[in-house]
Amino acid sequence: MKGKLLINKIMRPSIVFATGVLVVLFLLSFFLYLHISAVHRIEEINGKIGEVDNLIVKSLAEYPGHDSSLSVLETSVEQLYAYPGMEIILTLYSDVLSSPADFTLASKGDIISLYNRISLLKEKISEHSVAREETFRVLYVLILVVVIAMFLLLGISQFETFKVIQLEQERNETNSKLYDQLEKERSLLAFELHDDIAQKLAVIKRYFNSRNSIDEHTNLMEHYASDVIRRVRYLSRMLKAPDNPDISFKDYLETLFADFNVLSDYKLNRKTVGLGALRLTPLAALHIYRIIQEVLTNSRIHSEATEIDLLIVYSHPTLTIKYKDNGKGFEPYLIYKKGIGLDSIKYRLDLLKGKYQLSSAEGEGTDISIDIPVELCEISS
């Protein structure tokens, strides 16, 4: 279903563009047809006017005494060449020139009347020509608007398609990161169960099987049993999200710090400032909790540090986390080549619009600075 939706989103711009092209081609063809028809009509009428002109010249040549009348008619005919729609004028000319009588004053009056009527008709035709030109200009503008709108629509559709593809890619990347994070947590859980808890239980079992050493090692077995219980509780808290509304975010962190102090060999120097005033949404609290947990877990697994300094400061609207250890460190390029447990941290920071800086070198420990803008994920009081 999602594949069909994506295909429809991709195909829609092409269909819109093809439809727009067909519409524009149809309009251009239609207006070109009108223009060609008008040109042919004008040529046809001009041809008829030319025939009338020849008829006038031939007829007036028989009356050489009427130069003024000849001049009037020739001027009228010359001014008619540029105008279409002259059938009525052809009729009027024919009526005047078909008279066999000599040009009298009355016939001259008819010719002058004809000239006046021609002048009036020319004015009307001129008005129609201007109106036609205005109409064509409007049509050209409309075509231009259609073309621009078509390309704008195409651009919008392409942008929507790009957004759909981008969202699909982001969704796939998110799913991949979530899967990687889940696998990492499972691996960590397996490590704790197999390499730590299972070994301690095996030692306890061995002591119980050795009857002679039960009394001798009672205190040691009790210590191992207590340690196993603590680690199981720690794993349970690690897997469970901090979602109890009766427990503050600061208290959740204090529990996390206490677990690491008990279960780890290094010394954790922690300090929190302003967390009592911080009220986060459950999702934001989970991401920040996991970020801090991941930083401490990475240090326990990779750093070989003996001492860690952790400072967490909330000053509206930013939560700042500063981490420093005295471990073996590493070259920063190894982050990208091997991935030293920072993928999930970066993923969660991207969701929170946060940023981090990391500084490390072989034998010089590791510094991490994290800034998270928590203004948008705080609960209004």
N, C-alpha and C positions, 0 to 999 in steps of 0.2 A: 504493500500500500504506500509506504514512504517512497519507494522507488518510482512508482507511477506519479506521485505528487511532484517529485523532483523533476521527472521528465516533462511533466506538464508545465512546470515553472520555466524550464529551459526552452521549451518549444514555443511558449506563448509570445515572446518578443519577435521571433521569426515570423509567426503568423500575422502579428500586428503590422510588422514592417512590410510584408508582402501585400497585405490588404491596402495599406496606405499607398504603396507604389502603384497598385492597380487603379485606385481612385484618382491619383494625380495624373496618371497616363490617360485615363478616360476623360478627365476634365480638359487636359491639354489637347487631346484629339478632337473633342467637341468644339472647343474654341478655335482650333486650327481650321476645322471644317467650316465654321461660320465665317472666319476671315477669308478663306479661299473663295467661298460662295459670294461674299460681298465684292471681292476683287473682280471676279468674273462678271458680276452684275454691272459694276462700274464700267468695265471694258465694253460690255455690250451696249450700254446706254451711250457711252462716248462715241461708239461706232455709229449709232443712230444719229447722234447730234452732228457728227461729221457728214453724214449723208444729207441731213437738212441744210447744213452749211453750204454744201455744194449746190443743192437745189436753190437756196437763196441767191447765191452768187450768179448762178445761171439765169434765174428769173430776172434779177435786177439788172443784169447786163443788157437786157432788152430795153431798159429804160434808163439810158445814160444821163438823163437830165435830173435824176434824183440822187445826187451824190450824198446829200445829208441823210436821206433814208437808208442808203447803203451803209453809211458809216454807223448809224444807229444799230442796224441789224448785225453787222459784223462784230461790233463791240459786245452786243448781247451774247452772240454765239461764242465768242472767245471766253467770256466770263462763265459760260455754262460748262466748259470742258471738265472742270474739277468736281462736278456734283452729280451724284446718282439720282435716280427717280425722276426722269424728265419726260415721261410719256405724255403728260398733259401739255407740255410745251411743244412737243412734236405735233400734237393735234392742232394747237393754236397757229403754229407756223403754216401747217398745211392749209388751214382755213383761209389765212390771209393770202398765201401765195397761189391758191387755186383760182382766185378771182381773175378773170381775163381782162377786166377793165384796167385802164391806165390808173397810175397812182394819182388820186385826187386829194384834195385837202382832207376829205373824210377818210380815205384810205390811209393817209398819213396819220390821221388821228387814231386809226385802228392800230397802226404800227407802234405809235407812241404808247397807247394803252397797253399793247402787248409788252412793250419794254418795261412799263411800270409793274405789270403783273409778274414779269420775269424777275425783276428786282425784289419784289415782295417774296416770291417763292425762294429766291436765293437766300434771303434772310432766314426763312423758316428752315431751309435745308442746312444752313450754317448752324442754326441752333440745334438741329437734330444731330449734326456731326459732332458738335461739342458734347452733347449728351451721350452720344455713342462712345466718344473717347473717354469720357468720365466713367461710363459703364465698364469699358475694358480695363481702365486703371483699377477700378474697384475689384474686378474679377482677378486681375493679376495679383493684387494685394491679398485677396482671399486665397488664391493658390499658394502664395508665399506663406501665409499663415498656416494653411493646411500642411505644407511641407515642414515648417518649423515645428508645428504641434506633433507631427508624425515622428520627427527625430527626437523631440523631447519625450514623447511616450516610449519610444524605443530605448532612450537612455534610462528612463525610470524603470522600465521592465528589465533592462540589463542589470541595473543596480539591485533590483529586488532578487533577480536570479543569483547575482553574486552573493547577496546576503544569505540567501537560502543555502547555497553551497558552503559559505563560510560557517554558518551555524551548524550545518551537518558535520563539517570537519571539526569544529570545536566540540561538538557532542561526542564525536568519535575519540578525540584526544582526551576528553574528560573521562569517558568510559575506560579508556586504556590506562589512564593514570590511577583511576579508582581501583582497577583490577591489579595494577602493579602494587599499589599501597596495600591492598588486601593480601596479596601474596607475601609481601614483606612482613606484615603483621603475623601471618601464619608461620612464616619461617622463624620469626623471633619467638613466637609461642612454642614452636617445636624445639628451638634451641634451649629455652628455659626449662621445658619439661624433660628433655633428654639429657642435656649436659649438666643440669644442676639438680633439679628435683628428683629425677630418676636415680641419679648416682647416690644422693643422700638416702633415699629409700633403700637402695641396694646395700648401703653400709649398715643401716639399721637392721635390715633382714639378716645380714651376715652376723651381726652381733647377737641377735636373738638365736641364731642357729648354733652359736658357740656358747654353751651353757656355762662354761667356766668363766667367761668374761662378762656375763650379764651384770653381775653386781659391780664388777670392777669398772665398767664403762657406762653405768646408768646415767651419770651426768652428761656424758658426751652424746648418748642417744637422745636424751631429753633436749639437748641443744639442737641436734639435727632435726628432730621432730618439730620443734618450735620454728626453726628456720624454714622448713618445708611449708608449714602453715602460713608463715608470713609471705613466702613467695607465691603461694597459690592465691592468697588474698590480693597480692600486688598484681598478679596476672589478671585476676577478675576485675580489679579497678581499671587496669590498663585497657581492657577490652570494652568496658562499659563507659558510655558517654556521661559527662557531668550534667545530668538533666534534672537533678532534684532541686526544686525551687526554694526549698527551705535551707539549702546550703549555698553560701555565697561563693562566688568565683575565687575569691581569695582563700577560702577554706579548702576548696578543691586543690588549689596549688600547694597549700601547706601539707595536705595529705600526700601529694605527689612527692614533695621534697622529703618528707619523712621516710617514705618508702625507699627513695634512692639513698638516703643516708644509711639506712639499715642494710640494704642489699648490695651496696657498692663499696668498693675498697677505697675510693677517693673521698676527700673532704669537700663538702659542698658549702661554700660561703654564700648565702643568699640574702638578698635584701629587697623588700617590696615597699613602694611608696605610692600612696594615693589609691590603692586598689579597693579600699573600703567604700569609696564613692563611685566605683565602676559598676554599672548595671548593663550587662550585655544580653543580646538575644541568645536563645539556646544554641542556634547554629554558629554564631560568631564565637560564643564561649567554647564550643566544641573545637573549632578550628584553632583558636589561640592555645587552648589546652594541649591539643595534639602537637602544635609547633614546639611548645616548651618541652613536652614529653619526648619529642623526636630529637631535639637538641641534646637533652640529657642522655637518652638511650644511645645516640651515636657516640657520645663521649665515652660511655661505659664500654662500648664494643670496640671502637676504633682508636681512641686517643691515647690509651695507656697513661692517662693523667693521674696524678696523686692529689691535685687540688683544683677546684673549679670556683670561679667567682661568677655569680649570677645576680644581675640587677634588673628589676622590673619596675618601671615608673609610669604612672598614669598622670598625664597633665593634659586636660581637655584641649584639643580633641585627639590627642595622639597617645598611643601606648608604645613605650620604648622598652626593648629587651636587649640587654648587653651581656654577652657571654665571653668568658676568657678562661682558658685552661693552660696548664703547664705540661701538656702531653708532648708526644713525639712530632706532632704537626705533619704537614704534607705540602706538596707543591700544588698551588691552586689549579693548574691545568688538569690535575687528576680528577677534579670534580666532573669534568666533561668526558674524560676518557673512561673512568671506572664508576663514577657516580657514588660519592661517599655519603649516601643517605640524605642528600639534600633535595631530591626530586619532590618528595611529598611536602617538604617545607615550602619550596618555591610554588608548588601547586596551590597550597592553602593561602599563601600570601597573595597570589594572583587573584584568588576569589575575594580576598579582603582589601584589594587595592593597596597592599603593603609593599615594602621594599626591604632589601637586606644588603649588607656589605660583609664580605668575608676576607679575612687576612690570615695567612698561615705560611709557614715555611718549615722545612725539615729541621727538627730539633728545637723549634722556637714556639711550639704551642699554636693555639688557634684563637682568633678573635672573631666574634660574630656580632653585628649590630643590626637590629630589626626595628623598623618603624611601621606602625599600623594605625591608619586613620580610623578610629572607632566611632566617630561622630554619627555615621549613618547606621551603625549596628548597635547603638545604645538604646535601652528602654527608657522612655520618658517617665520621669518620676511624677 
